[in-house]
Amino acid sequence: MNILEKIIAYKHKEVSLSKEKKPISILEKSSFMQQPIISMSQYIINPEKSGIIAEIKRKSPSKDIINAEISVEKISQGYENAGVSGISVLTDTNFFGGTTEDLIAVRNKVNIPILRKDFMIDEYQIIEAKAMGADTVLLIAAGLSKEKCFALAEFAQSFGLETLLEVHHEKEYYSHFNKHISIVGVNNRNLETFEVSTDNSKRISKILPKEIIKISESGISKPETILDLKQYGFQGFLLGEAFMKHPEPQVACQEFINEVNKNN
């Protein structure tokens, strides 16, 4: 059993408990349910934006603690000021140290797209994402059947949410991509070995249609990598650890984007 399988197994139990603690009838009362989303796909392709989706992540299974003592409000405002195209907020607690309260706090501070980065397995989590102010939800192909992926993407779209389909291999794109997907993300991390290489994005880019909005995820720590990946058609770039390992992630983000803009 790889780490994703362990997380998914745990997530089923977690979602069941969440349904009992906070039923849908409670989620539906959130003021965010009536608010229109801010389109992450449009922010990614906006030429005035950086294309960078900056992540708020305290820890991960591969790195353990990355940055535990953080102010999500301060970081998110700094990310927005730096010119990111969106913010990715980990809401998984057990494996990544995030909370749903983190996303709500970010939503109350910024006016740019927010991705709820979690392991979505149930329609309840889609409603939960909308109730906390997310604009986009992550669907990980490796953790879903193609039928469930379609159902969740369709359900998310019915709430006005955009969807980011994450793939690790070409076969996952072919089996899981559907008409309800807004963005395709290629994860450069091998789930079995934790090894990371942007060659994964470069290889998979060859099968992705030009009209699809595509982002590269993981393993990006240098501005020149952004410029390199753009040559393969990537418009968006998700960076987490590169910023979060810095004492002030928002400062690292600003410096990184300044370098990208300088060489663009």
C-alpha positions in Angstrom: 0.0 0.0 0.0 1.5 3.3 -1.1 1.1 6.6 0.8 -1.9 7.7 -1.3 -3.7 4.5 -0.6 -3.1 4.9 3.1 -4.4 8.5 3.0 -7.5 7.5 1.0 -8.4 4.7 3.5 -8.1 7.2 6.4 -10.1 9.8 4.4 -13.1 7.5 4.2 -13.3 7.4 8.0 -12.6 11.1 8.3 -15.4 12.0 5.9 -17.9 9.8 7.8 -17.1 11.6 11.0 -17.4 15.0 9.4 -20.8 14.2 8.1 -22.0 13.5 11.6 -20.3 16.5 13.2 -21.4 19.0 10.5 -24.2 17.8 8.3 -24.9 19.3 4.9 -27.8 21.3 6.3 -25.2 23.2 8.4 -22.8 23.6 5.5 -25.6 25.1 3.3 -26.0 28.0 5.7 -22.5 29.3 5.0 -22.4 32.8 3.4 -19.9 31.5 0.9 -22.4 29.2 -0.7 -24.0 32.1 -2.4 -20.8 33.8 -3.6 -19.6 33.4 -7.1 -16.2 31.8 -7.6 -13.0 33.4 -8.8 -11.9 31.5 -11.8 -8.4 29.9 -11.2 -8.3 28.8 -14.9 -8.7 32.4 -16.0 -6.1 33.7 -13.5 -3.6 31.0 -14.7 -3.8 32.2 -18.4 -4.0 35.9 -17.6 -0.8 37.3 -19.1 -0.6 39.9 -16.3 -0.4 37.1 -13.7 2.6 34.9 -12.9 0.8 31.5 -13.4 2.2 30.5 -10.0 -0.1 28.7 -7.5 1.5 29.2 -4.1 0.8 26.6 -1.5 0.2 26.8 2.3 1.4 23.5 3.7 2.8 22.8 7.2 4.1 19.3 6.6 3.9 16.3 4.2 4.4 12.6 4.3 7.7 12.9 2.3 9.2 15.8 4.3 7.4 15.6 7.7 7.4 19.1 9.3 8.1 21.8 6.7 7.0 25.0 8.6 4.7 24.5 11.6 4.7 28.0 13.0 2.9 30.0 10.3 0.2 32.7 10.0 -1.9 31.7 7.1 -3.4 35.2 7.0 0.0 36.8 6.7 1.3 34.3 4.1 -1.8 34.5 1.9 -1.8 38.3 1.8 1.9 38.2 0.9 1.2 35.7 -1.8 -1.5 37.8 -3.3 0.7 40.9 -3.2 3.5 39.0 -4.9 1.2 38.4 -7.9 0.3 34.7 -7.7 -2.4 33.3 -9.9 -3.9 31.4 -7.0 -3.3 29.9 -3.5 -3.4 26.2 -2.7 -4.5 25.4 0.9 -4.0 22.0 2.3 -7.0 21.1 4.5 -5.9 17.6 5.4 -4.9 17.5 9.0 -3.6 14.0 9.7 -1.0 13.9 6.9 -0.4 17.6 6.0 -1.2 19.5 9.1 -3.8 21.7 7.5 -7.4 22.5 8.6 -10.6 23.7 7.0 -10.2 26.8 9.2 -7.0 27.6 7.3 -8.9 27.9 4.0 -11.6 30.0 5.6 -9.0 32.3 7.1 -7.3 32.7 3.6 -10.7 33.3 1.9 -11.3 36.2 4.4 -8.0 37.8 3.5 -7.6 37.5 -0.3 -9.5 38.2 -3.4 -7.8 35.6 -5.7 -8.6 32.0 -6.5 -8.2 29.4 -3.8 -7.7 25.7 -4.4 -8.8 23.3 -1.7 -6.1 20.7 -1.8 -7.3 17.6 -0.2 -8.2 14.0 -1.1 -11.6 14.3 -2.5 -13.6 11.0 -2.4 -17.2 12.1 -1.6 -19.7 14.7 -2.8 -19.9 15.9 0.8 -16.3 17.3 0.5 -17.4 19.3 -2.6 -20.2 21.0 -0.6 -17.7 21.5 2.3 -15.2 23.2 -0.1 -17.8 25.6 -1.4 -19.0 26.3 2.2 -15.4 27.3 3.2 -14.9 29.6 0.2 -12.9 27.5 -2.2 -13.0 28.2 -5.9 -11.4 25.0 -7.2 -11.1 21.4 -5.9 -8.5 18.8 -6.5 -9.3 15.5 -8.0 -6.4 13.0 -7.9 -6.8 10.4 -10.7 -4.7 7.8 -8.8 -7.1 7.9 -5.9 -10.4 7.7 -7.8 -12.1 5.4 -10.3 -12.8 7.2 -13.6 -16.6 6.9 -12.8 -16.1 8.6 -9.4 -13.9 11.2 -10.9 -16.6 12.1 -13.5 -19.3 12.2 -10.8 -17.3 14.5 -8.5 -16.3 16.8 -11.3 -19.9 17.1 -12.5 -21.1 17.7 -9.0 -18.4 20.4 -8.4 -19.4 22.1 -11.6 -23.0 22.1 -10.5 -21.9 24.3 -7.5 -19.9 26.6 -9.8 -16.6 25.2 -8.7 -13.7 24.5 -11.0 -11.8 21.2 -10.9 -8.1 20.4 -11.1 -7.4 16.9 -12.3 -4.1 15.6 -11.1 -2.3 12.9 -13.1 0.9 11.1 -12.6 0.9 9.0 -15.8 -0.5 9.3 -19.4 -3.0 6.5 -18.8 -4.6 8.5 -15.9 -5.2 11.4 -18.3 -6.8 9.2 -20.9 -9.0 7.4 -18.4 -10.0 10.3 -16.1 -10.2 13.4 -18.1 -13.8 14.5 -18.8 -15.8 17.5 -19.9 -16.2 18.8 -16.4 -12.5 19.2 -15.8 -11.2 22.8 -15.8 -7.4 22.3 -15.4 -5.0 19.4 -15.8 -2.1 19.2 -13.3 0.9 16.9 -13.8 2.4 15.8 -10.5 6.1 15.2 -10.8 6.4 13.1 -7.7 6.5 9.3 -7.9 4.1 8.0 -5.3 6.0 4.8 -4.8 9.5 6.3 -4.3 8.8 10.0 -3.6 11.4 10.9 -6.2 10.6 14.1 -8.1 11.4 15.1 -11.6 9.9 17.7 -13.9 10.7 15.3 -16.8 7.4 13.7 -15.9 5.6 17.0 -16.9 7.7 17.2 -20.1 6.8 13.7 -21.1 3.1 13.9 -20.4 2.8 17.3 -22.1 3.2 15.5 -25.4 -0.3 14.0 -25.1 -2.1 17.0 -23.7 -4.2 19.0 -26.2 -3.1 22.6 -26.6 -6.4 24.0 -25.6 -6.3 22.4 -22.1 -5.1 24.6 -19.3 -2.2 22.7 -17.8 0.0 23.1 -14.7 3.1 21.4 -13.4 3.2 20.3 -9.8 6.1 19.5 -7.4 9.8 19.7 -7.9 9.9 23.3 -9.0 12.4 25.4 -6.9 14.2 27.6 -9.5 12.8 30.3 -11.7 14.6 28.8 -14.7 12.5 25.7 -14.3 9.4 27.8 -14.9 10.8 29.1 -18.1 11.8 25.6 -19.2 8.3 24.2 -18.5 6.7 27.0 -20.4 8.4 25.7 -23.5 6.3 22.5 -23.1 3.0 24.3 -22.9 2.6 24.7 -19.2 0.8 27.9 -18.1 0.6 27.2 -14.4 3.0 26.0 -11.7 2.3 24.8 -8.2 5.0 25.5 -5.7 4.7 24.5 -2.0 7.9 23.4 -0.3 10.0 25.9 -2.2 8.3 28.7 -0.4 7.1 27.0 2.8 10.6 26.0 4.0 11.5 29.7 4.1 10.9 31.4 7.5 8.7 33.9 5.6 7.1 32.0 2.7 5.6 35.2 1.3 9.0 36.8 1.0 10.4 33.8 -0.8 7.4 33.9 -3.2 7.9 37.6 -4.0 11.6 37.1 -4.7 10.9 34.0 -6.9 8.3 35.8 -9.0 10.6 38.8 -9.3 13.3 36.5 -10.8 10.8 34.9 -13.1 9.6 38.3 -14.4 13.1 39.5 -14.8 13.9 36.6 -17.1 10.6 36.3 -18.9 
